């Protein structure tokens, strides 16, 4: 878990334990009361795993492949394209 996710879990756990109110938790995390209620319900049903984003660790579908990045860098380093902007390679 990231530090942000750990902080969210601590605040939501305090809310579940009755140490914080919904409005206090909302102010603490900078979220709406509706989002706090959603997080509380999710943590109660699924545990701390609910707070971890489902795409964590995945590479975006539109990201350039490592092979293409290497080709772009090699072209940029060549004499022919040394004055070109990286935007020209996209």
Beta strands, then each sheet from edge to edge (+ up, - down):
end
